[in-house]
Amino acid sequence: MAVSLRSKAVRPYPHVGEIGSGDLDSVGPRLRAVLAAAGYTEPALETVLRGPLWQVDPEVGVRRLGGSLRDTLIRLFLLSKPVRADAARSALAPLPLDRLLHARLLLSRRGGVIRARTRLIPYDGLILACDVEPRDFASIPAGYVDGVTPPSRFLASLTVRRPIKAALDLGTGCGVHALLAARHSRRVVAVDVNPRALRYTAFNASLNRSPNIECRRGSLFEPVTGERFDLIVANPPYVISPDAALWLRDSGQAGDGLCRELIEAAPSFLADGGWAIVLVNWIHTRNEAWWVPLRRWVEGEGFDAWLLRYRTEDPLDYAAVWNGGWRARGAQYGRAIDRWRAYYHRLGIRAIGTGAILLRRRSAPRHWLRADDFPSPITGAAGDQLARTAQVQDFLAGSVGNRDLLNERLSLVPRHRLEQSVGNRGRRRTVLRLEAPLAFSMAVSPVVLDLLSRLDGRQPLGAAIAGLARSTSRPPRALTRSLLPPIRRLLRAGLLRRGPSA
């Protein structure tokens, strides 16, 4: 395995597993073979447990299991429940149980009971090792390594996938984004300040037979000074927090300083045509548009920027979400919320945004900046859609006037649908919606609908508008002036494409 680990020895934590002993490079592939033979896959486990794995309640899930070998593995590695040594030995065969005990992946207890020191989570064809979930919030150590979380799934959905030379995963955690990038990158550099995270990433590279991942320890871009990448993905410790207790959550910087620092530095580490996709939280006032602070982060030359907001939260609600692990300890939960709220008051924080920033380095005379709210929860990989929409945005940014647009041959994208409704006053409203991971939509007037029916990708837009003018006896120039703005918005939303429909 060509997986390097540049870090000092890792001190053990009493509350979570500690991998690193034994020959992990040989254990990983053999363990993966055992899991594959048992059908330990995401679809299979979701069927057994009747829901997404990240939502499974261990106490409910364990009661859905029987006595099969796969059920034993689920009980042991996914739900972190104890199993008898003889059952574990049978489920893991032909991999000797002692090998996993020596590698500290399993722990033997009195009475012939085996517990897992790590979780093994199947995700998108991968198996990802991470720390066992702690019993309560108070027992989470600074170096805790989480598994596949909703934010990590969110980042994976946004990532633009294409064959590339080099990718960088900042704040790699258990290495999920490094492993996903390794499928389409010649080499991947995984960076984290947490040495335990790098141990997990190195082991997961072995477990998933990904020899093109290199692990480096350091903060942000320090370990890759002078290098350029075709893809940068980052799920950093973006939470706006007064604490520095958890490396996976707290940046140790005031406010949203870490996210801003990361975004401002990222373009200089991108190769031409390269993408950076970064999850961020940011501060904004109630009286300003949510994208105004982020616009200041992306001031610069040589790159395009796409700002995406998922939600904006009141600071009190935000503090409650990020301290929810204390909820079982009522008094401590209340004190934590009060301490976080006092911090926000000192900094004058009135609202906190959650979303993502996409940057693309591009050699062009003109660049673009756009800001969008997420039209709906993402359902599936949106990377291809984002790349296609960016190409249309390039065209709109580079256009010198309406004549260029009128000469274009446009057509509706195949995956769209019309939604019609009747308002309180009997007015009919028609919405054109994209059937895609990012379901952008736009209300369209009857005249725009009439024009869209004429756009087949074979005749120029100007000719289609002229034909519409003749059929409706409307002045061509006035009709053109009224139709070009909605056509631009439809292109921007990805509802129209250049060329004929597929």
VEXDREN-2710 file (C-alpha; in Angstrom, 1 decimal):
% VEXDREN-2710
k/r/px/py/pz
1/MET/0.0/0.0/0.0
2/ALA/1.3/3.4/-1.0
3/VAL/-0.4/5.1/1.9
4/SER/1.8/7.4/4.0
5/LEU/1.0/8.8/7.4
6/ARG/3.0/11.8/8.5
7/SER/2.1/12.1/12.2
8/LYS/3.5/11.4/15.6
9/ALA/2.3/8.5/17.7
10/VAL/-1.3/8.7/18.7
11/ARG/-2.2/8.6/22.4
12/PRO/-5.1/6.2/23.2
13/TYR/-8.5/7.4/24.3
14/PRO/-10.4/5.5/27.0
15/HIS/-13.8/6.1/25.5
16/VAL/-13.3/5.2/21.9
17/GLY/-11.5/2.6/19.8
18/GLU/-7.9/3.0/18.9
19/ILE/-6.7/1.3/15.7
20/GLY/-3.1/1.0/14.7
21/SER/-1.7/-2.1/16.3
22/GLY/-0.8/-5.1/14.2
23/ASP/-0.5/-5.4/10.4
24/LEU/-3.5/-3.3/9.4
25/ASP/-2.5/-3.3/5.7
26/SER/-3.0/-7.1/5.6
27/VAL/-6.1/-7.1/7.9
28/GLY/-8.0/-4.5/5.8
29/PRO/-8.4/-6.5/2.6
30/ARG/-9.2/-9.7/4.4
31/LEU/-11.8/-8.0/6.5
32/ARG/-13.3/-6.4/3.4
33/ALA/-13.6/-9.9/1.8
34/VAL/-15.4/-11.2/4.8
35/LEU/-17.9/-8.3/4.8
36/ALA/-18.4/-8.7/1.1
37/ALA/-19.1/-12.4/1.3
38/ALA/-21.7/-11.7/4.0
39/GLY/-23.5/-9.1/2.0
40/TYR/-22.6/-6.3/4.3
41/THR/-23.7/-3.5/1.9
42/GLU/-25.6/-0.3/2.4
43/PRO/-28.7/-1.4/0.5
44/ALA/-28.8/-4.8/2.2
45/LEU/-28.4/-3.2/5.7
46/GLU/-31.0/-0.5/5.0
47/THR/-33.4/-3.3/4.0
48/VAL/-32.8/-5.3/7.2
49/LEU/-32.9/-2.2/9.5
50/ARG/-35.7/-0.5/7.5
51/GLY/-34.2/2.9/7.1
52/PRO/-31.1/5.0/6.3
53/LEU/-28.2/3.8/8.3
54/TRP/-27.4/7.2/9.8
55/GLN/-31.0/7.3/11.3
56/VAL/-31.1/3.8/12.8
57/ASP/-31.7/3.7/16.5
58/PRO/-29.4/0.9/17.8
59/GLU/-31.9/-0.3/20.3
60/VAL/-34.6/-0.7/17.7
61/GLY/-32.2/-2.0/15.0
62/VAL/-30.8/-4.8/17.2
63/ARG/-34.3/-6.1/17.7
64/ARG/-34.8/-6.5/14.0
65/LEU/-31.9/-8.9/13.7
66/GLY/-31.8/-12.6/13.7
67/GLY/-29.0/-15.1/13.9
68/SER/-27.4/-15.0/10.5
69/LEU/-23.7/-14.3/9.9
70/ARG/-24.5/-10.9/8.5
71/ASP/-26.8/-10.1/11.4
72/THR/-23.9/-10.8/13.7
73/LEU/-21.7/-8.5/11.8
74/ILE/-24.3/-5.8/11.9
75/ARG/-24.8/-6.2/15.6
76/LEU/-21.0/-6.0/16.2
77/PHE/-19.8/-3.4/13.7
78/LEU/-22.7/-1.1/12.9
79/LEU/-24.8/-1.1/16.1
80/SER/-21.8/-1.5/18.5
81/LYS/-23.5/-4.3/20.5
82/PRO/-21.7/-7.2/22.2
83/VAL/-21.7/-10.6/20.7
84/ARG/-20.5/-14.0/21.9
85/ALA/-16.9/-14.9/21.0
86/ASP/-18.0/-18.1/19.2
87/ALA/-20.6/-16.1/17.1
88/ALA/-18.0/-13.5/16.2
89/ARG/-15.5/-16.1/15.2
90/SER/-18.0/-17.8/12.9
91/ALA/-19.1/-14.5/11.3
92/LEU/-15.5/-13.4/10.6
93/ALA/-14.2/-16.7/9.3
94/PRO/-11.8/-17.3/7.6
95/LEU/-10.2/-14.2/9.2
96/PRO/-9.0/-15.2/12.6
97/LEU/-10.6/-13.4/15.5
98/ASP/-7.2/-12.9/17.2
99/ARG/-6.0/-10.8/14.2
100/LEU/-8.7/-8.3/14.8
101/LEU/-8.1/-8.3/18.6
102/HIS/-4.4/-7.7/18.0
103/ALA/-5.2/-4.9/15.6
104/ARG/-7.5/-3.4/18.3
105/LEU/-10.5/-3.4/16.0
106/LEU/-12.2/-5.7/18.6
107/LEU/-12.1/-5.9/22.3
108/SER/-12.5/-9.1/24.3
109/ARG/-14.4/-8.9/27.6
110/ARG/-14.9/-11.3/30.4
111/GLY/-17.4/-14.1/29.9
112/GLY/-16.5/-14.7/26.3
113/VAL/-18.0/-11.5/25.0
114/ILE/-16.6/-9.5/22.1
115/ARG/-17.2/-5.8/21.4
116/ALA/-16.1/-3.7/18.4
117/ARG/-13.7/-0.8/19.1
118/THR/-14.6/0.8/15.8
119/ARG/-17.7/1.0/13.6
120/LEU/-17.8/-0.2/10.0
121/ILE/-20.3/1.8/7.9
122/PRO/-21.1/0.8/4.3
123/TYR/-21.6/3.8/2.1
124/ASP/-21.7/4.1/-1.7
125/GLY/-19.8/0.9/-2.2
126/LEU/-17.2/1.7/0.5
127/ILE/-16.7/0.3/4.0
128/LEU/-15.7/3.1/6.4
129/ALA/-14.1/2.5/9.8
130/CYS/-14.7/5.2/12.4
131/ASP/-15.1/5.6/16.2
132/VAL/-17.9/3.9/18.1
133/GLU/-20.5/6.4/19.1
134/PRO/-19.9/7.6/22.7
135/ARG/-22.5/6.9/25.4
136/ASP/-23.1/10.6/26.0
137/PHE/-21.8/14.0/25.0
138/ALA/-19.6/14.3/28.0
139/SER/-17.4/11.3/26.9
140/ILE/-16.5/12.6/23.4
141/PRO/-12.7/13.2/23.3
142/ALA/-11.1/16.0/21.3
143/GLY/-9.9/13.5/18.7
144/TYR/-13.1/11.7/18.1
145/VAL/-13.5/10.6/14.5
146/ASP/-17.1/10.5/13.2
147/GLY/-18.4/8.4/10.3
148/VAL/-20.7/9.2/7.4
149/THR/-22.8/12.1/8.6
150/PRO/-25.5/14.1/6.9
151/PRO/-23.0/16.9/6.1
152/SER/-20.6/14.5/4.6
153/ARG/-23.3/13.0/2.4
154/PHE/-24.3/16.6/1.5
155/LEU/-20.7/17.4/0.4
156/ALA/-20.5/14.1/-1.6
157/SER/-23.7/15.0/-3.4
158/LEU/-22.3/18.4/-4.5
159/THR/-18.9/17.2/-5.6
160/VAL/-18.1/17.4/-9.4
161/ARG/-16.8/14.0/-10.5
162/ARG/-14.6/13.6/-13.5
163/PRO/-11.2/11.9/-14.3
164/ILE/-8.5/14.2/-12.8
165/LYS/-4.8/14.1/-11.8
166/ALA/-4.9/15.3/-8.2
167/ALA/-7.5/15.8/-5.5
168/LEU/-7.2/17.3/-2.0
169/ASP/-9.5/16.4/0.9
170/LEU/-9.2/19.0/3.7
171/GLY/-10.4/17.9/7.1
172/THR/-10.6/14.3/5.9
173/GLY/-12.0/12.8/9.1
174/CYS/-12.5/9.1/8.4
175/GLY/-11.4/9.6/4.8
176/VAL/-14.8/9.3/3.1
177/HIS/-14.2/12.1/0.5
178/ALA/-10.7/11.0/-0.1
179/LEU/-11.9/7.5/-0.9
180/LEU/-14.7/8.8/-3.2
181/ALA/-12.2/11.0/-5.0
182/ALA/-9.7/8.2/-5.3
183/ARG/-12.1/6.5/-7.8
184/HIS/-11.6/9.2/-10.4
185/SER/-8.2/10.8/-9.4
186/ARG/-4.7/9.5/-10.0
187/ARG/-3.7/10.7/-6.6
188/VAL/-5.4/12.1/-3.5
189/VAL/-3.9/14.0/-0.6
190/ALA/-5.9/13.7/2.7
191/VAL/-5.2/16.4/5.3
192/ASP/-6.3/16.7/8.9
193/VAL/-5.0/18.2/12.1
194/ASN/-6.2/15.1/14.0
195/PRO/-3.6/12.3/13.9
196/ARG/-6.3/9.7/14.8
197/ALA/-8.3/10.8/11.7
198/LEU/-5.3/10.1/9.5
199/ARG/-4.9/6.7/11.1
200/TYR/-8.5/5.9/10.2
201/THR/-8.1/7.3/6.7
202/ALA/-5.0/5.2/6.1
203/PHE/-6.8/2.1/7.4
204/ASN/-9.8/2.8/5.2
205/ALA/-7.6/3.2/2.2
206/SER/-6.3/-0.3/2.9
207/LEU/-9.8/-1.6/3.7
208/ASN/-11.1/-0.3/0.3
209/ARG/-8.0/-1.1/-1.8
210/SER/-7.3/2.5/-2.6
211/PRO/-3.5/2.8/-2.8
212/ASN/-3.5/6.3/-4.3
213/ILE/-4.2/8.2/-1.1
214/GLU/-1.5/10.0/0.9
215/CYS/-2.2/11.3/4.4
216/ARG/-0.6/14.5/5.7
217/ARG/-1.0/16.1/9.1
218/GLY/-1.5/19.9/9.3
219/SER/-4.0/22.8/9.3
220/LEU/-5.8/23.8/6.1
221/PHE/-3.4/24.2/3.2
222/GLU/-0.1/24.1/5.2
223/PRO/0.8/20.5/4.2
224/VAL/0.3/21.2/0.5
225/THR/2.1/24.5/0.1
226/GLY/3.0/25.2/-3.6
227/GLU/0.8/22.4/-5.0
228/ARG/-2.2/22.6/-7.3
229/PHE/-5.2/20.3/-7.4
230/ASP/-8.0/19.6/-9.9
231/LEU/-10.5/19.1/-7.0
232/ILE/-10.6/20.3/-3.5
233/VAL/-13.3/19.1/-1.1
234/ALA/-13.6/20.3/2.5
235/ASN/-15.9/19.5/5.4
236/PRO/-14.0/21.7/7.9
237/PRO/-14.8/22.4/11.5
238/TYR/-17.2/25.1/10.4
239/VAL/-19.4/25.4/13.5
240/ILE/-19.4/28.9/15.0
241/SER/-18.6/28.0/18.5
242/PRO/-17.0/29.5/21.7
243/ASP/-15.3/26.2/22.3
244/ALA/-12.2/24.4/21.1
245/ALA/-13.2/21.0/22.6
246/LEU/-13.8/18.9/19.4
247/TRP/-11.5/19.0/16.4
248/LEU/-14.3/17.8/14.1
249/ARG/-16.6/20.7/15.2
250/ASP/-14.7/23.6/16.7
251/SER/-12.1/25.7/14.7
252/GLY/-10.7/27.6/17.7
253/GLN/-11.1/30.8/15.7
254/ALA/-13.5/33.6/16.4
255/GLY/-16.8/33.6/14.5
256/ASP/-16.6/32.3/11.0
257/GLY/-12.9/33.1/10.6
258/LEU/-11.8/29.6/9.6
259/CYS/-14.3/29.3/6.8
260/ARG/-13.4/32.7/5.4
261/GLU/-9.7/31.9/5.6
262/LEU/-10.2/28.6/3.8
263/ILE/-12.3/30.2/1.0
264/GLU/-9.9/33.1/0.4
265/ALA/-6.9/30.7/0.2
266/ALA/-8.5/27.9/-2.0
267/PRO/-8.3/29.5/-5.5
268/SER/-4.5/29.7/-5.3
269/PHE/-4.4/25.9/-4.8
270/LEU/-6.6/25.1/-7.8
271/ALA/-5.3/24.1/-11.2
272/ASP/-6.9/25.7/-14.2
273/GLY/-10.4/24.2/-14.5
274/GLY/-10.3/22.9/-11.0
275/TRP/-13.2/22.9/-8.6
276/ALA/-13.3/23.6/-4.8
277/ILE/-16.4/22.5/-2.9
278/VAL/-16.5/23.7/0.7
279/LEU/-19.2/23.4/3.4
280/VAL/-19.4/26.6/5.4
281/ASN/-21.3/28.4/8.2
282/TRP/-21.3/32.2/8.2
283/ILE/-22.5/35.2/10.1
284/HIS/-25.0/37.7/8.6
285/THR/-27.4/40.3/10.0
286/ARG/-31.1/40.0/9.7
287/ASN/-31.2/43.2/7.6
288/GLU/-28.8/42.1/4.9
289/ALA/-29.2/39.5/2.1
290/TRP/-27.7/36.2/3.2
291/TRP/-25.1/36.2/0.4
292/VAL/-23.6/39.7/1.1
293/PRO/-21.0/38.5/3.7
294/LEU/-20.0/35.6/1.4
295/ARG/-19.5/37.9/-1.6
296/ARG/-16.7/39.6/0.4
297/TRP/-15.1/36.1/0.9
298/VAL/-14.8/35.5/-2.9
299/GLU/-13.4/38.8/-4.0
300/GLY/-10.6/38.1/-6.3
301/GLU/-9.6/37.3/-9.9
302/GLY/-9.3/34.2/-12.0
303/PHE/-12.2/32.2/-10.6
304/ASP/-16.0/31.8/-10.7
305/ALA/-17.9/31.5/-7.4
306/TRP/-21.3/29.8/-6.7
307/LEU/-22.8/30.5/-3.3
308/LEU/-25.5/28.0/-2.0
309/ARG/-27.6/28.4/1.1
310/TYR/-29.3/25.5/2.8
311/ARG/-30.8/27.5/5.7
312/THR/-30.4/30.4/8.1
313/GLU/-30.9/29.9/11.8
314/ASP/-31.5/32.0/14.9
315/PRO/-28.4/31.8/17.2
316/LEU/-30.4/30.2/20.0
317/ASP/-31.7/27.4/17.7
318/TYR/-28.2/27.0/16.3
319/ALA/-26.7/26.6/19.9
320/ALA/-29.4/24.1/20.8
321/VAL/-28.6/21.9/17.7
322/TRP/-24.9/21.8/18.3
323/ASN/-25.3/21.1/22.0
324/GLY/-28.0/18.5/21.6
325/GLY/-25.8/15.8/23.0
326/TRP/-26.2/17.4/26.4
327/ARG/-30.0/17.1/26.3
328/ALA/-30.1/14.0/28.5
329/ARG/-28.3/16.1/31.2
330/GLY/-30.8/18.9/31.5
331/ALA/-28.8/21.4/33.6
332/GLN/-25.6/21.0/31.6
333/TYR/-27.6/21.3/28.3
334/GLY/-29.1/24.6/29.5
335/ARG/-25.7/26.0/30.7
336/ALA/-24.1/25.1/27.4
337/ILE/-26.8/26.9/25.4
338/ASP/-26.5/30.0/27.7
339/ARG/-22.7/30.0/27.2
340/TRP/-23.0/29.8/23.4
341/ARG/-25.7/32.4/23.3
342/ALA/-23.6/34.8/25.4
343/TYR/-20.7/34.3/23.0
344/TYR/-23.0/35.2/20.0
345/HIS/-24.2/38.3/21.9
346/ARG/-20.6/39.5/22.5
347/LEU/-19.9/39.1/18.8
348/GLY/-23.1/40.8/17.8
349/ILE/-24.3/37.7/15.9
350/ARG/-27.9/37.8/14.9
351/ALA/-28.2/35.0/12.2
352/ILE/-26.1/32.1/11.1
353/GLY/-26.2/30.7/7.6
354/THR/-25.4/27.1/6.5
355/GLY/-24.5/26.1/3.0
356/ALA/-21.7/25.6/0.6
357/ILE/-19.4/27.6/-1.6
358/LEU/-18.2/26.3/-5.0
359/LEU/-15.2/27.8/-6.7
360/ARG/-13.8/27.1/-10.1
361/ARG/-10.5/28.4/-11.4
362/ARG/-10.9/29.4/-15.1
363/SER/-8.9/31.2/-17.7
364/ALA/-11.4/33.6/-19.1
365/PRO/-11.8/37.4/-19.7
366/ARG/-14.9/37.5/-17.5
367/HIS/-15.9/35.5/-14.5
368/TRP/-19.2/35.1/-12.7
369/LEU/-20.7/35.1/-9.2
370/ARG/-24.1/33.6/-8.5
371/ALA/-26.1/32.9/-5.3
372/ASP/-28.9/30.4/-4.9
373/ASP/-31.0/29.0/-2.2
374/PHE/-31.2/25.2/-2.4
375/PRO/-34.5/24.6/-4.1
376/SER/-35.2/21.4/-2.2
377/PRO/-33.2/18.7/-0.3
378/ILE/-30.7/17.0/-2.6
379/THR/-31.7/13.5/-3.7
380/GLY/-28.7/12.0/-5.4
381/ALA/-25.4/13.2/-6.9
382/ALA/-25.7/16.8/-8.2
383/GLY/-22.1/17.2/-9.5
384/ASP/-22.9/16.6/-13.2
385/GLN/-25.8/19.0/-13.0
386/LEU/-23.7/21.7/-11.3
387/ALA/-21.0/21.3/-14.0
388/ARG/-23.5/21.6/-16.8
389/THR/-25.1/24.6/-15.2
390/ALA/-21.7/26.2/-14.8
391/GLN/-21.1/25.8/-18.5
392/VAL/-24.3/27.7/-19.3
393/GLN/-23.3/30.3/-16.8
394/ASP/-20.0/30.7/-18.6
395/PHE/-21.9/31.4/-21.8
396/LEU/-24.1/34.0/-20.1
397/ALA/-21.2/35.7/-18.4
398/GLY/-19.2/35.8/-21.7
399/SER/-22.1/37.0/-23.9
400/VAL/-21.6/40.6/-25.2
401/GLY/-25.3/41.2/-25.8
402/ASN/-28.7/40.0/-26.7
403/ARG/-27.6/39.2/-30.3
404/ASP/-25.5/36.3/-29.1
405/LEU/-28.5/34.9/-27.3
406/LEU/-30.8/35.4/-30.2
407/ASN/-28.5/33.3/-32.4
408/GLU/-28.5/30.4/-30.0
409/ARG/-30.4/27.2/-30.7
410/LEU/-32.1/26.3/-27.5
411/SER/-34.3/23.5/-26.2
412/LEU/-35.9/22.4/-22.9
413/VAL/-33.9/19.9/-20.9
414/PRO/-35.5/16.4/-21.0
415/ARG/-36.0/16.1/-17.3
416/HIS/-38.6/18.8/-16.6
417/ARG/-42.3/18.9/-15.6
418/LEU/-45.0/21.5/-15.6
419/GLU/-47.0/22.1/-12.4
420/GLN/-50.2/24.1/-12.7
421/SER/-52.3/25.5/-9.8
422/VAL/-55.2/27.9/-9.4
423/GLY/-54.9/30.8/-6.9
424/ASN/-57.5/32.4/-4.7
425/ARG/-58.7/34.7/-7.4
426/GLY/-58.9/32.0/-10.0
427/ARG/-55.6/32.9/-11.6
428/ARG/-53.8/30.0/-13.1
429/ARG/-50.1/29.7/-12.2
430/THR/-47.7/27.5/-14.2
431/VAL/-44.3/26.4/-12.8
432/LEU/-41.6/24.7/-14.8
433/ARG/-39.6/22.4/-12.5
434/LEU/-36.4/20.5/-13.1
435/GLU/-36.4/16.8/-12.2
436/ALA/-32.9/16.6/-11.0
437/PRO/-31.0/16.5/-7.7
438/LEU/-31.2/20.3/-7.5
439/ALA/-34.8/20.8/-8.5
440/PHE/-34.7/24.5/-9.6
441/SER/-38.0/25.8/-10.7
442/MET/-39.5/29.0/-12.3
443/ALA/-42.9/30.4/-12.8
444/VAL/-43.6/31.0/-16.5
445/SER/-46.2/33.0/-18.3
446/PRO/-48.4/31.7/-21.1
447/VAL/-46.4/33.6/-23.7
448/VAL/-43.2/32.1/-22.4
449/LEU/-44.8/28.6/-22.5
450/ASP/-45.8/29.2/-26.1
451/LEU/-42.2/30.2/-26.9
452/LEU/-40.8/27.1/-25.2
453/SER/-43.0/24.8/-27.3
454/ARG/-41.2/26.2/-30.3
455/LEU/-37.6/25.7/-29.0
456/ASP/-36.5/22.4/-30.5
457/GLY/-32.8/23.2/-30.7
458/ARG/-32.9/23.4/-34.5
459/GLN/-33.8/27.1/-35.2
460/PRO/-32.2/30.1/-33.5
461/LEU/-34.1/31.7/-30.6
462/GLY/-34.6/34.9/-32.7
463/ALA/-36.4/32.9/-35.4
464/ALA/-38.6/31.2/-32.8
465/ILE/-39.6/34.6/-31.3
466/ALA/-40.3/36.0/-34.8
467/GLY/-42.6/33.1/-35.5
468/LEU/-44.4/33.7/-32.2
469/ALA/-44.8/37.4/-33.0
470/ARG/-46.4/36.5/-36.4
471/SER/-48.8/34.1/-34.8
472/THR/-49.9/36.5/-32.0
473/SER/-49.7/39.7/-34.1
474/ARG/-47.4/41.2/-31.4
475/PRO/-44.6/43.7/-32.3
476/PRO/-41.4/41.6/-32.7
477/ARG/-39.1/44.1/-30.9
478/ALA/-41.4/44.5/-27.8
479/LEU/-41.9/40.7/-27.6
480/THR/-38.1/40.1/-27.8
481/ARG/-37.4/42.6/-25.0
482/SER/-40.0/40.9/-22.8
483/LEU/-38.9/37.4/-23.5
484/LEU/-35.1/37.6/-23.2
485/PRO/-35.0/38.1/-19.4
486/PRO/-37.0/35.0/-18.6
487/ILE/-35.0/33.0/-21.2
488/ARG/-31.8/34.0/-19.4
489/ARG/-33.3/32.9/-16.1
490/LEU/-34.4/29.6/-17.5
491/LEU/-30.9/29.0/-18.9
492/ARG/-29.5/30.0/-15.5
493/ALA/-31.8/27.5/-13.7
494/GLY/-30.7/24.7/-16.0
495/LEU/-34.2/24.3/-17.5
496/LEU/-33.0/25.3/-21.0
497/ARG/-30.0/23.9/-22.8
498/ARG/-28.0/24.9/-25.8
499/GLY/-28.6/22.6/-28.8
500/PRO/-31.3/20.1/-29.5
501/SER/-33.0/18.1/-26.7
502/ALA/-31.5/14.6/-26.1
END
